Amino acid sequence: MTKIKIDRKKWLRGNKDPQGNEASVYLWNNECNAGCCLGHVIHQTNKVPYNNLHKLSSPEDFFHRTSILTIYHPDYYGDESTVANNSFAQQAMTVNDHKDYTEEQREKRLIELFLENGIILEFYN
């Protein structure tokens, strides 16, 4: 089973940086040296440098093939396939970015969601 560790000091969540200041949540935000939960997943599972994820909003902005976070789906005209976030990625983004969750609620729900998808998620610091 895959294991992902997220350093709370480098985790963007609920539109806040690790210090609690308003911040744009991306896979990685160089301005505050932090990223959302899925940025940490991509970095750790695909060995992608954080800088390559700067200002990308979601996995579908990064991947050009299927992954544990994306799927192929036909485009609106049905003549090509494109990459889209899968339901796991969509749910993780919703939980990660939810403004009304407490830290405990957010972490608990993310840990449960990741485990449902075969990933052990740990938070530290």
N, C-alpha and C positions, 0 to 999 in steps of 0.2 A: 504494500500500500504506500502510495506517495505521501510524503510528509512535507508540509510547508510551515516555515516559522516566520512570524511577522514581528519585527521590532516595533513596539508602540511609538518609539521615538522617530520612526520613519514611515508612519502610517497616516495617510489622509483619510478622513472619514467624516460623514455628516457635514460636508463643506467646511471643515476646519483642518488646519494643520496640526501637527503634534503638540504645539504650544497653545492651541485653542483659538488661534486667530483665523478669521475668514480666509479661505483659500480655494482656488479652483481645483476640483478633484479630477485628476487625470491618472492614467496608468502610472505616470511618474511626473512630478513637477520639480524641475531643477531649482526653481526659485525658493522652495522651502525644503529641498532635499528629502522628499517623501512621496509616497505613492499609495494608491488604493490597494485593496487586497488582491485584485487580479493582476496588478503590476508586479506584485511580489510573486505571484504564481508564475507568471511568464518568465520573470528573471530567474527563478529557481528551477523551473522544469525545463526551460529551453535555453538556459545559460545566456540570456540576452542582457547586455549591459543596460543599466537603468537609463542612461542617456538616450538610448535608442527608443525609449518609450515616452520621452518628454512630450507633453501636451497632446498625447493621444487619448481620446475619450473612452475607448473600449477595445476589447480584443479584436473585434472585426476591423478596426482601423490598423491593426498590426499584421494579423495573419492573412496569408494568401492561400491557405489550405486549411483543411479541418484540423482541429486540435481538441484538447479536453475542454476548450471554451467556445469553440466555433463549429459551425456546420456549413455545408454548401446548400444553397437553395436557388431555385430558378429566379432570374430577375423578373421584373414586372411584365416583360414582353415574352418571356419563356424561351428566348433563344440563347441565353448564356447562363452559367451558374456564377453566383457570387458568394462571398463569405459573409455569414451573419453570426451574431452572438447566439449561442444555444441557450436553452432555458436555465441551465445552471449559471451561466455568466450573467444573464438578465437578473435572476434572483439575487445573486451575490452583489451586483451593482446596486440594486434596490435597497438591500439591507445595509451595505457599506455607506450609502449616501443618505440614508433616512435621517432627517434632522431631529426627529423627536425621540429617537432611541437613546437610552442611557448607554454608557460605555459597556456596562455589564450585559444589557439586553443585546446590544450589537454583537459583542463577542460571542455570547451564548448562541445566538441564532446563526452566526457565520460558522461556528464550530459544528453545529448540527447539520447545516446545509452542506458543508464540505464533506462531512462524514457520509451523508447520504449519497455523495458522488464519489466515494472511494478515496478521499483525501483526508489525512489527519492534519488538522490546523492547530498550531500552537502560537500563543502570543507571549511575548516576554518584554522585560523592561517596563 
